[in-house]
Amino acid sequence: MQNEITPHVPQATCKGEEKVQRTQLGGMQTPKLRCHSHTQTGRRGGVNQDAVMIRPPFFFAVADGVGGGVHGEVASRAALDYCGAVSAEKMEELAKELHDLDQAVAGAVAELSLERGGTTLAALWLGQRRGLIGHSGDSRVWRMRRSLTGRWRFERLTIDHTYKNLDIPPPENGSPNDPCLMLGFDLDDAVALQEIKVNSGDVFLLASDGLHRFVSDRGISKVIERGLEQDWSFEKIAQRLVERAVNNNSHDDISIVLVSPQYGLHWHFQAALAASIGLFLWVKRAGLAAVAEDIITSLGGF
């Protein structure tokens, strides 16, 4: 059962894979985007407690309602509804905007039950070659980036808020790998924020633990790299990731968001420019002024 939150943008830009043309919003030029979202109910059946949201060109997120809590699907939807309405370009601004996020999640669940329910969160706000990540629990954000040599590097950008990672003893029937910081439980510092640099062509993956508990980072990386090298659609990459998780006996809900901003120069033009500048600096340090001047001329000047 699909549990995707419908963004308040034209339908064509929020379902499936799209290339969103650059526009001017608030005086800021926005990037072209490739993006795709997918969520599905796990083998155990019942209600899909995950939720996904893509609101191009700025906001992308995954949330995983706590399976042991009540109305996890309500908690995950409430978290993304709240975050999707936030607009911030700096981490200080985002921290203020998210001040009441935990209460919003708790309030949405309280309308339906006296028991508490909560959700994890992996959210990305894109800006001008920078991004802000909001993270709670064990949903994750990764980045695939192409180096100047053309090789792909896959990096996890978040650290799971588990009992083990935070060095907290789990409850009697709990596991050290269970999340201990989540939204909706009135916990301090439930959301970790960080600012990152974003290059044109970076590919970001946001996913719930229905994927990463059953497919290693190395396995995820191989699927994405193969897809990028063979020019697969993001939809196909997401499908292959889900297939691998299910084949590894994932019983949980699985949610995935893929997004890649395109700011202008393709990666090989960026590499050529960086190499040229590096060569110029080297010959300048070596005292080869005439050669340096030739390089300046070939680059059109600095």
C-alpha positions in Angstrom: 0.0 0.0 0.0 1.4 3.4 -1.0 1.7 5.8 1.9 3.3 8.7 0.1 2.4 12.2 1.3 1.1 14.3 -1.5 3.1 17.5 -1.7 1.5 20.9 -2.5 3.3 21.1 -5.9 2.2 20.0 -9.4 1.7 16.2 -9.4 4.2 15.8 -12.3 7.0 17.0 -10.1 6.5 14.9 -7.1 5.7 11.4 -8.3 8.2 9.2 -10.1 11.4 10.7 -11.6 11.4 14.2 -12.9 13.8 16.8 -14.2 12.8 20.1 -12.7 14.0 23.1 -14.7 15.7 25.9 -12.9 13.4 28.7 -11.7 13.8 31.8 -9.6 12.3 31.4 -6.1 12.7 34.3 -3.7 15.6 35.7 -5.8 17.5 32.4 -5.5 18.2 30.2 -8.6 17.2 26.7 -7.9 18.9 23.6 -9.4 17.6 21.1 -11.9 16.7 17.9 -10.2 16.3 14.2 -10.7 14.2 12.7 -7.9 12.1 9.7 -7.1 10.3 8.3 -4.0 9.1 4.9 -3.2 7.4 3.3 -0.1 5.9 -0.1 0.4 4.4 -2.2 3.1 6.6 -4.9 4.5 5.9 -8.7 4.4 4.4 -8.6 7.8 1.4 -6.7 6.4 -0.8 -4.3 8.1 -0.5 -0.5 7.8 2.6 1.0 6.2 4.0 3.2 9.0 6.6 4.8 6.8 6.0 8.0 4.9 8.0 9.8 2.1 7.9 13.3 0.8 9.5 15.1 -2.1 8.8 18.8 -2.6 11.1 19.9 -5.3 13.3 21.8 -5.5 14.0 22.2 -1.7 12.7 19.4 0.5 13.0 15.6 0.5 12.4 13.2 3.4 11.7 9.8 4.8 10.1 9.0 8.2 9.5 5.6 9.8 6.7 5.3 12.4 7.8 3.4 15.5 6.6 -0.2 15.1 6.2 -0.7 18.9 4.2 2.5 19.3 0.7 3.4 18.4 -0.3 5.1 15.2 3.2 5.1 13.7 1.7 6.1 10.4 0.2 9.2 11.9 3.5 10.2 13.6 5.5 9.8 10.4 3.0 11.8 8.3 2.8 14.5 11.0 6.6 14.8 11.0 6.8 15.2 7.3 3.9 17.6 7.1 5.6 19.8 9.6 9.1 19.7 8.0 7.7 20.1 4.5 6.3 23.5 5.5 9.7 24.7 6.8 11.9 27.0 4.7 15.4 27.6 6.0 18.7 28.4 4.3 20.9 28.4 7.5 21.2 25.8 10.3 20.3 28.4 12.9 17.1 29.2 11.1 16.3 25.5 10.7 16.8 24.8 14.4 14.3 27.5 15.3 11.8 26.3 12.7 12.0 22.7 14.1 11.6 23.8 17.7 8.0 22.5 18.0 8.4 19.5 15.7 8.4 17.0 18.5 5.3 18.5 20.0 3.6 18.5 16.7 4.2 14.7 16.3 3.1 14.0 19.8 0.0 16.1 19.4 -1.1 14.3 16.2 -0.8 10.9 17.9 -2.5 12.2 21.1 -5.6 13.1 19.1 -6.1 9.4 18.5 -4.7 7.6 21.5 -3.7 8.2 25.1 -0.5 6.1 24.4 2.5 7.7 22.9 3.7 7.0 19.4 6.7 8.3 17.5 8.8 8.3 14.3 12.3 8.5 12.9 13.3 11.2 10.4 15.8 11.6 7.6 15.3 15.0 5.9 17.2 17.1 3.4 16.7 20.7 2.5 18.6 21.8 -0.6 19.9 25.3 -1.2 22.6 27.0 -3.3 25.3 24.3 -3.4 24.6 23.6 0.3 22.2 21.4 2.1 20.8 21.0 5.6 20.1 17.5 7.1 17.7 16.8 9.9 17.9 13.4 11.4 16.3 11.4 14.2 16.4 7.7 15.0 17.8 5.2 12.5 16.5 6.4 9.1 19.6 7.4 7.1 21.0 9.8 4.6 23.8 8.8 2.2 25.6 10.7 -0.6 27.2 9.3 -3.8 29.7 11.7 -5.2 31.9 11.5 -8.3 35.6 12.3 -7.7 37.8 14.3 -10.1 39.1 11.0 -11.4 35.6 9.9 -12.3 35.3 7.3 -9.5 32.2 7.2 -7.3 32.4 7.5 -3.5 29.5 6.4 -1.3 29.3 8.0 2.2 26.8 7.8 5.0 26.1 11.2 6.3 24.1 10.3 9.5 24.8 8.3 12.6 21.9 6.1 13.9 20.5 7.2 17.2 20.6 3.7 18.7 21.3 2.6 22.3 24.6 1.2 21.1 25.8 4.3 19.3 24.8 6.6 22.1 26.2 4.3 24.8 22.8 3.9 26.6 21.7 0.5 28.1 18.7 -0.7 26.2 15.4 -1.6 28.0 14.9 -5.2 29.2 13.3 -6.5 26.0 15.2 -4.1 23.7 18.1 -4.4 21.4 21.3 -2.3 21.4 20.5 -1.6 17.7 17.1 -0.1 18.4 16.6 3.6 18.0 16.5 5.5 21.4 16.0 9.0 20.1 12.8 9.6 18.1 10.2 12.3 17.5 7.0 12.3 19.6 8.4 11.2 23.0 9.3 14.6 24.4 13.0 13.9 24.3 15.8 16.5 24.3 17.8 16.9 21.2 15.6 14.5 19.3 16.8 16.0 15.9 20.4 16.2 14.9 21.2 19.0 12.4 24.1 19.4 10.1 25.1 21.5 7.1 26.8 19.9 4.1 28.3 21.1 0.8 26.5 19.9 -2.3 28.2 19.4 -5.7 26.4 19.3 -9.0 25.6 15.6 -9.7 25.7 14.4 -6.1 23.2 11.7 -5.6 21.5 11.6 -2.1 19.7 8.5 -0.8 17.3 8.7 2.1 15.9 5.4 3.5 14.2 3.7 6.4 15.7 0.7 8.2 13.6 -1.6 6.1 16.4 -1.2 3.5 19.6 -0.8 5.4 19.0 -3.5 8.0 19.0 -6.0 5.2 21.4 -4.5 2.7 24.8 -3.3 3.7 26.2 0.1 2.7 28.5 -1.8 0.2 25.5 -3.6 -1.3 23.5 -0.3 -1.6 26.5 1.4 -3.1 27.0 -1.2 -5.8 23.4 -1.0 -6.9 23.5 2.8 -7.2 26.9 2.9 -8.9 25.8 0.3 -11.4 22.6 2.3 -12.1 24.4 5.5 -12.6 27.0 4.0 -14.9 24.3 2.3 -17.0 22.1 5.4 -17.0 19.2 3.7 -15.2 16.2 5.8 -14.1 16.0 6.6 -10.3 12.8 4.5 -10.3 14.8 1.5 -11.5 17.5 2.0 -9.0 14.9 2.2 -6.2 13.3 -1.0 -7.5 16.6 -2.8 -7.5 17.4 -1.7 -3.9 13.9 -2.9 -2.7 14.4 -6.2 -4.5 17.7 -6.8 -2.8 16.2 -6.0 0.6 13.2 -8.3 0.1 15.5 -11.1 -1.2 17.5 -10.7 2.0 14.2 -11.4 4.0 13.3 -7.8 4.8 9.9 -8.0 6.6 9.7 -4.3 7.4 8.2 -1.4 5.5 10.7 0.0 3.0 11.0 3.7 2.0 13.4 5.3 -0.4 14.0 8.8 -1.7 16.6 9.5 -4.4 17.5 13.1 -5.4 20.3 14.6 -7.5 20.7 18.4 -8.0 22.3 19.7 -11.2 23.7 23.1 -10.8 25.3 23.7 -14.1 28.7 22.2 -15.0 28.9 18.5 -15.6 31.4 16.7 -13.4 34.0 16.2 -16.1 34.0 20.0 -16.8 34.4 20.6 -13.1 37.3 18.1 -13.1 39.0 19.8 -16.1 38.6 23.2 -14.6 40.0 22.1 -11.2 42.9 20.3 -12.9 43.7 23.4 -14.9 43.7 25.6 -11.9 45.8 23.1 -10.0 48.4 23.1 -12.8 48.4 26.9 -12.9 49.1 27.1 -9.2 51.9 24.6 -9.5 53.7 26.3 -12.3 53.3 29.7 -10.6 54.9 28.3 -7.4 57.7 26.8 -9.6 58.4 30.3 -10.9 57.4 29.5 -14.5 55.8 32.9 -15.1 55.5 32.6 -18.8 53.8 29.2 -18.7 51.5 30.5 -16.0 50.5 33.5 -18.2 49.7 31.0 -21.0 47.5 29.0 -18.7 45.6 32.2 -17.6 45.1 33.1 -21.2 43.7 29.6 -22.1 41.3 29.7 -19.2 40.1 33.2 -20.2 41.5 34.8 -17.1 40.6 34.5 -13.4 
